[in-house]
């Protein structure tokens, strides 16, 4: 077992060791579980005080159809996040995407 990160939560390390014990018990001593931890860049998280916009509000602000906005959010062309299965965007981030004269 090797650890590449500078700090691994001891609880996570224990869980990984237990997983390896279970894998070896089931498949034999030559086997081990491989756990990969990836760090992906994340847009700044929503914070209290941010003006959060729904798909419909974002579409109105950008002058596009809601279906187009939803697709752009899903493909990361519009920075957005999902909360409970619904897409939302922050007004402050969208201001850079708004055509001149459409700000509300």
C-alpha positions in Angstrom: 0.0 0.0 0.0 1.4 3.4 -0.9 0.2 6.8 -0.1 1.0 9.7 -2.6 -0.7 12.5 -0.8 1.1 14.5 1.9 -1.7 13.8 4.4 -4.3 11.0 4.4 -7.0 11.1 7.0 -6.2 8.2 9.4 -9.8 7.0 9.3 -9.6 6.8 5.5 -6.3 4.9 5.8 -7.9 2.4 8.2 -10.9 1.9 5.9 -8.5 1.3 2.9 -6.5 -1.2 5.0 -9.7 -3.0 6.0 -10.8 -3.1 2.3 -7.5 -4.7 1.4 -8.0 -7.3 4.2 -11.4 -8.2 2.8 -10.1 -8.3 -0.8 -7.3 -10.6 0.2 -9.6 -12.9 2.2 -11.9 -13.2 -0.7 -9.5 -13.4 -3.7 -6.2 -14.4 -2.1 -3.0 -12.9 -0.8 -1.8 -11.6 -4.2 -4.7 -9.3 -4.6 -5.2 -5.8 -3.2 -7.7 -3.0 -3.6 -6.5 0.1 -5.5 -7.9 3.3 -4.2 -7.5 6.4 -6.3 -8.1 9.9 -4.9 -8.4 12.6 -7.4 -8.4 16.3 -6.7 -10.4 18.2 -9.3 -10.6 21.9 -9.6 -13.9 23.3 -8.3 -15.4 26.6 -9.0 -15.8 28.7 -5.9 -18.7 27.2 -3.9 -21.9 28.9 -3.4 -21.8 31.1 -0.3 -24.4 32.8 1.7 -25.0 36.2 0.3 -24.5 35.1 -3.3 -27.4 35.8 -5.6 -28.2 32.3 -6.8 -30.1 32.1 -10.1 -32.3 29.2 -11.4 -32.1 28.0 -15.0 -35.0 30.2 -15.9 -33.5 33.3 -14.3 -30.1 32.6 -15.9 -31.8 32.2 -19.3 -33.6 35.5 -18.9 -30.4 37.2 -17.9 -28.4 35.8 -20.8 -31.2 36.1 -23.4 -31.3 32.4 -24.2 -33.8 29.6 -24.0 -33.9 27.7 -20.7 -33.1 24.4 -22.5 -30.0 26.0 -24.0 -28.9 27.3 -20.7 -29.4 23.9 -19.0 -27.2 22.3 -21.8 -24.5 24.9 -21.3 -24.5 24.3 -17.6 -24.2 20.5 -18.1 -21.3 21.0 -20.4 -19.5 23.5 -18.1 -19.8 26.3 -20.7 -21.8 28.2 -18.0 -20.3 27.8 -14.5 -23.0 26.3 -12.4 -23.8 23.7 -9.8 -26.5 21.2 -9.0 -28.4 21.4 -5.8 -30.9 18.6 -5.2 -30.9 17.8 -9.0 -31.6 21.4 -10.0 -29.0 23.6 -11.8 -28.1 27.0 -10.3 -25.6 29.7 -11.2 -24.2 32.7 -9.3 -25.1 36.1 -10.7 -21.6 37.4 -9.9 -20.0 34.8 -12.2 -22.6 35.3 -14.9 -22.0 39.0 -15.1 -18.9 38.4 -17.3 -21.0 36.3 -19.7 -23.9 38.8 -20.1 -24.0 40.7 -23.4 -23.8 44.5 -22.8 -27.2 46.1 -21.9 -28.8 42.8 -20.6 -27.7 43.1 -16.9 -30.6 43.1 -14.5 
